[in-house]
Amino acid sequence: MSAMPLLAIFGPTSVGKTEIAIEISDQLAATAVRSAAVSADAYAVYSEIPIITGAPTSDQQERLTTSCVGIRSVTESFSVGSFSTHAHSEVDRIRAAGGVPIVVGGTGLYLRAAVSVLDLLPPVDPAIRERLILELAEHGSTQLHQRLGLLAPLTAEGISEGDSQRIVRALELLEAGVEPTERPTAGLWATPARIPTVAVGLTMDRETQRGLISDRIDSMLDLGAEREVAEAWELGPSSTASAAIGMRELRDGDLDRMRFKTWQLAKRQMTWLRRLDDVVLIDVTGRSSSDVAEEVLAIYAGPRSA
């Protein structure tokens, strides 16, 4: 039997990706098809901050084993290149065992890295990134975006003022003497998917999503997010780990800022998602995970992209 195609499920924060992926796995199991997931989240790799990163819980892991979660300490830096190596290995292992690999996430670059072989730019001096992260925390992404606009106007045009991760990356490359080459694209994959892939994007009504984001943050607080963040800072987090939404905001007691940044992230994710031309979009507003899973599996069983 030939190896199963990869199923990529992604969408903005709080849209219900994990629960839908679990339901898909349950429905596949009912037909004697195995599956396992690979998380494509830039911050779920850190083992000490599962609450603020929304990493799968132990109960969820029992229903759908998810790799690339909790594989690093917050004291360590982690790059998309390192993630790509892990993700490709896990996807290949799942397929070799006859299962369906389900890549789940909301971070566009990490999703592409899990599915494609990216032409990645070289790493730069960590001290440069550390300084830019501190500047970001002090002055905000708008000011850094303005600086980028002066140094590399074409690159700045393709990055929104609120996309702090890409702004910092572009600025650190410039300071290292490397010209950033990222440009806007209407396709999900910067290069063709390395294996047959079916990509499904989950969307939601904005007001519904805003309410779910607020509920999610309240739940994080109930679960002990403030204690989690305090303990992570005691360890001395790397610049990449400290960039996770909630790390600086909860350390500083600025819950409103955390809500605002989470909502801004969700809007950027939704805008990016709706620009793609090689992804099937599903509006999940008001729908059950079971219902959405059935539709995703119907798409998966149909004509497949490569």
N, C-alpha and C positions, 0 to 999 in steps of 0.2 A: 504494500500500500504506500502511495506517495505521501510525503510529509504534508501536514496540514498548513494552509496559509495562516499568516499572522492576522489577528484582529486587533486593530488599534481603536481604543475608545477614549475620547478626550473631550474637554469642555471646560468652562470656567469653574472657579471654586464654588462649592456648595450645590452644584447641580445634581449630585447624586451618583457620580461615576463609580465609586466603589461598590455601592449596593447594587447597582445595575450589573456590574461585572460579576458580582457574586451570583446574582439571579441567572445570568447567562451560563455560568459554570454549572449551576444546579440543573438547568434545563438541558445542557449538553450531557451531564451525567445520567440523566433520565433516558438518554438514547445510547448509553454506554460509550460516550466519547469523553475522554479525559481532557482536563485543561489546567493551566496554571498561569499566574499573572506576573507581569514585570512592571514595577512602578516607575513611571517617567516623571518624577517630581524632583526638582532641584534640591529640596531640603529634607525630604523624608529619609534621605540616606543617613541622617544624623540620629544616633541611637538615643541621645539624652533629651530630645525635644519632640517626642511623638504627638503630644497633645496639640501644640501650636501648629505643627505641620500636617495634622490630620492623617497621620500614618495609620494603616489598618490595625485594628485592635486584635488581641489574641483570639477573640471569638470569630472575628472576620477571617483571620488567617486559618482557622480550622476549617472554614467553609471554602476558602480559595487561597491556596498558598501563594504569597506574593513576595518575589525576590527584589533585590536592590532597595531594601528597607532596613534602616538601622545598621548599615555596614561600615559606618565611620563614626568616630568620636567628634564632638563639636570642636575639639582642639585642632582638628585636622582640616586642611583645605581639600576641596574636591572639585575637579574640573569636569567639563562635559566630555573631554577625551577619556578620562578614567571611567566615567559612567558608561560611555559607549562600549568599551571593552567588556565591562560586566554585563551589560544588557544583551549584547550579541551572544555572549557565551550562554546566558540563561535561555534566550529564545531558541538557540540551536539545541540545547539540551532538552527542552520541552518537546520540540518537533521530533528529535531523534527517538524520543520515548513514545511517539505516536499521539501526542497531545496537541491541543490548540493553545498556542501562546497568545495571551491577551495583554497587550500593552495598555496601561491605564495611566492617564496623567493630564495635567493642565499646563505644563511648561513646554512651550512650543519647541524650543531648541533641544530639550532633552527627548521629546517625542521623536523628533527627526533623527536624533543620534541613536535612538533605539532601533530605528527601522532602516536607516540609510548609513552609508559610509561617507561621513562628512569630510570635506577638505578643511580641516581645522587649522586655525592660525596658531602660531607658537605661544606658549605661556610666557608671561612677562614677570619681572621682579615683583614678588609679593608685597614689598614695601610700597610700591606705587599704588597697588589696589588698596592697601590698608589706608593710605592717606586719602585716596579718593572716597572711600567709604565714610571716613570721618568727615570729609567735606560735605558729602551727601547728607549725613545726619545733621550737620550744622546749618547748611544753607538750602537744602532741598534740591529736588531733581530739576526744577525749572532753571535755576541758576547754572547748573552744570550743563544743561541742554543748550543754554545760550552760549556758553563757552565752546561747546562742540560745534555750534553753528558758525562760529567765527573761524574755527580751525579746519573743519571738514563739512562744508555746507551740504554737499550731496548726501553724506551719511546721515547728518542731522535730519534731513527731510524725510528719511525713512524710519525715524524713531520718534515716537510721541514724547511729549514733555514729561509724562508720568512714568515712562518705562525706565526706571532707574537702573535696572540690571544691564540693559543694552547700552545706556549712556555711559555708565562706568566702564564697561568693556571697551567701548570705542575710544574713550579718553585714555585708558591705560595703554592701549595699542599705540595711540599717537605719541604718548610720552616715551614709549619704548622704541620709537622710530619705525613702527609698522603701520602701513596705511590700511585702515579698516576698509573691507571690501563688501560688507553686507549691504544688500539692497533689498527693497520691498519685492515680494514675489506673490503671484496669485496661486502658486502651487504649494502644497504642504512640504514636499520633499525638495531639498536643495539639490540633491542628486537622486536618481531613481532608487526606489526601495530595493534592498539587496535580496529580498525574497518576496514571493507573492503576498500581497497585503490588501486587506479590506479596511478602509478608514471610515469611522463613523464619528461625527461631531454632535454633541448634545447641547441644545440651546434651551433657553427659558425666558419667560416674560420677566422684564427687568424688575418690576415691583415685587413679584413673587420671589425673585432671587434676592433682592435686597432684604426682604424679611427673613429668608433662610440664612443669609450671612449673619444677620444680627443674632438669630437663634444659635447659630453655630458658635459664635464668639462667646455668648452667654454660657453655652455648654462647656466650652474650653475652660472658662473661669471656674465653673462648678467642679470640673475634673482636676483642678489644681494647676492651671497654666502659669499663674504668677509664681508659685513655688518652683515649678519646672524651670522657668526662665532664670530665676534667681540662682538656682543651683548650677545652671549652665554657665552663667557669667562667672561664678566662682572658679570654674574650671579654666577659664580663659579661652573663649571661643575664637576660632579663626575668623578672618574677614568674610569668608563665604558663609559660614554658619551664622555669624552675627547679622547678616543681611536678611535673614528670614523675617517675614512680617510677624511682629509680636515680640521679637527679641529686644529691640531697643525700646519699643513703645511700652511694654509691660515693665521693663526695668525702670523706666522713667515715670511709671504710673499714668501714662497718657492713653487711656482706653479709647477716647474719641479719635485719636490719631490712628490707632490700630484699626478701628472700624472704617475710617476714611480710606486708609491705604488698601485694606482688603477689598473695598468696593471699587476703588480705582483699578486694582489688579483684575477684578472680575470683568469690568468694562473693557479693558484692553484685550483680555482673552476672548471676549465675545466678538469684539470688532475684528480681531485677527481671524477668528474662526469663520466669520461670514464672508471674508474675502477669498477664501480658498475655493478652487474650482475642481479639485480632485477628491472631495470628501462628501459623503452623504450626510446631510443634516437632519436631525430629528428633534422636534420641539417636545420637551418632556414635561411642560407645564401641566400640572394637575393630573399626571398619569402615574400609575403604579410602576414599580421597578419591574415587576413581572411582565406587564404589558409592553414596556419599552424593550425588555430583553427579547421578547418574541419577535418584535419588529427588527431588532438588530440581527438576530439569527436568520431571519428571512433574507435580509440583505447579504449576510455572509454566505448563505447557500446559493445565492444568485451569481450573476457574472462577476468575476473577480479582476481587480486591477493587479498590476505587478510593480 
